[in-house]
Every structure is written in C-alpha cells, then in structure tokens.
C-alpha cells in the first residue's frame, strides 16, 4: 500500500455522508422522538414532577442535537462513539435498585413503577447490543438505532434512580409520594 492509498482511506473515513443517508439518519431520530413520547405516555412516565419531566426530556434534546448534526457525521465519528460500553454501569445501578425496592420496608414510593422503569431499561439495553447484519449502506442506520436504544436505557435508569430516591424517606422525615408529587410530613 502506498501513500496515495492511505490518503484515499483517510479521506473516506472523514468524509461526511450524502444527502440520502443524512435524511435517513434524521428520520431515524424523528421516529425515535415519537416512540419516546409514546413510551412515556403508554407507561405513565409523564405523570411525574418537574424534575422527572426534565429527566424525561433528555432523549428529545439529544435526538434534536443528533438531528441537527447529522449532515456533519462521518464514519470516523460514528465508530468512535459506537465503542463506548455502558452496560456494566447500567447493571451496577439496576441490581441494587431492584433489591432495595423489593426488600426495603422503609421505602414508601411506588415500587411497581420503579421496577417497571428498570425492566424497560433492561429491555432497551438488550436491544442496544443485538447485532443486525444489513447491507453496508444501512450499517450507519443500525448504529444510530443502537444509539437511540442506549439513550432510552440511560434515561430510564436515571429516571428510575430519581423516582426511587424521591419515594424514599429522607433524614428530615419528609416523603415525596409519587401519586401526589407533594411533600407529606409525618
């Protein structure tokens, strides 16, 4: 391989995608927003307080940023971002959270909701690591779909931690009951 072959290889990795692939990527993120809103509504996640809503809007913000930056993506950018492993971090959060939710007698929050959110996060985590072998022109779209699933997973884990601790008794004796989203004093 000579220097001219290296130049072509480097320039190919750093070249942005064409109009058609960029549109497919942008459509992927539009569909991801619609699915996220449906998940929030169908599973009742939107019935939360202000901070819960802020957490639940994280994917919409990320997908908006991804949509805007789609014309500037390169193969090199996707490869770099696709290598990050977050599953172990998710498991570090999931296992203790389920154990504390199920076994803690002092926990006053909505156990079923916490467990439902954690199970949803596990489902999206599993979907994010499934490999679907497609034609080369669709590999980029599959990577973006994996990214969507990882964003869903991490947001659901963050939301699960939030609603768990929101329902837990703090040292001052104040409990935030998820059903009312108002402080209740003992």
N, C-alpha and C positions, 0 to 999 in steps of 0.2 A: 504494500500500500504506500503510495507516495503522498507528498504534501497536498496535492490538489484533491485527492480522495478525502483526506482529513478535512479540508476546507468545506467540501460539499456536505460531509457528515455533520460537522458542527453547525453549518448554516441551516441544515434541515431541522435539527433539534431546536434551534432558536427561532425558527420561522413561525409566525402566527398562523392560525387556521384560516381557511377560506370562509366566504360568506355563508355557504350552506351548513358547514359544520358549526359555525358560530351560532347560527339560528337554531340548530338542533340543541345545542348546549343551553341556549337561552330558554327554549321551550321546555327543556327538562326542568329548569329552575322555576318556571311559571307553574308547571304541573306540581312540582314539589310544594310550592306555597299553597295551592288548592288542596292537596292531600293533607298538609299540616293543619290547615284550618278545619277540614273535615274531621281529622283525628281529635282535635281539641273540642269540637262541638259534640261529636258522637260519644266520646268518653267523658264528657262533662268536665274537662280540664279547665275550661274557660270560667267556671264558677269558682273563682278564687279572688284574693285581694289584689291590691295594686302591685305588690312585688311579684306575686305569682304571674300576673299578666305581663309584667316586664320580662320575666324569665321566658314565658311562652312566646314572646315576640322575637326572641333571639334568632330562631331559624329564618324568620321573614327578613330580618335585617341582613343576615349572612347571605341568603339567597338573592336579595336585591343587589348586594355588593358583587356577588358572583355574576349575576346577570349583566351588570354594567361593565364588568371587566372581562367578559367572555371574548370580545374582539381582540384582546391583548394576550390571550393564553397561548402558550407554546407547549410542545411535547415535554420539554425540559421542566417547565413549571409543574405540569401535572405529575410527572414522575417523582419530583422532589416532594410534593405534598402527599402523594399516594403512599409513601413509605412509612408514615407515622403510625405507630401501634398504640392504640388507646384501650384495647380490650382488657388488658391487665389492670389498668386504672379503674375501669368500669367494674370489674369483679371485686376490687378492693372496696368499692362503695356498695355494691349490690348485696354481697353476702352478709356483712354486719347489719345493713339496713333492714333486710328481711328478718334476721334473727332478733334484732331489737324490737321491731314492730310486732312480731308474733309473741315474744316472750316477756316483754316488759309490762308489768302490772301497773306501773305509774303512767304509762303512755295514754293520753287522753284524746289523741287525734283520730282521724278516720283511717283505721287500719286497712280496710278494703281498698281505699283509694291509693294509699301508698303502695300496697302490693300490686295493684293493677298497673300503676305507672312504672314500677320496677319491671314487671313482666313485659310490658310494652317495650321498654328499653332493651330488655334481653332479646326480644324478637327482632328488633331493628339491628341490634349488634350482630346477631346471627346472619341476618340478611346482608349486612355490610361485608361479611367475609366470604360469602358464596361467590364462586367464580363462574361466570357465564362466558363461554367461549363464542365469540362472534367474529364476523369479518373485520379485517383491520380498520375499515372506515368507521366502525361502531365501537371500537375499543375505548375511545375517548368518552363516549356517552356512558358506557358502563362504569368507567372511573368516576364520572360525575354522579351517577346514581349511587355508587358506593359512598361518595362524599355526602350525599343527601341523607342516606341512612345513618352515617356516623354523626351528622349534625342532629338528626332526630334523637339518636341514642344519648348523646351527651347532654342535650337539652332536657330530655326526660329524666336522666339521672340527677341533674341539677335541680329540677323541679321536685323530684322525689325527696331529695335531701331537704329542700326548703319546706315542703309540706310536712315532712316528718318532724323537723325541729319546731315548726310553727305549732304543731299539735302537742309538743312535749311540754311538760311543766318546767318553767324556768325557776331560778332561785327566789324570785320575789313572790312566787305563788300565783302568778298570772298565767292563765291558759288561754291560748287563742283556739277557739273551737272552729274547725273548718266549715261547719254548717252555717255559722253566723258571721264569721270573719270579724268578730268584735271581741275585745278583751273581756274576760269573765273573771271576777275577783272572788276568791274563796274567803 
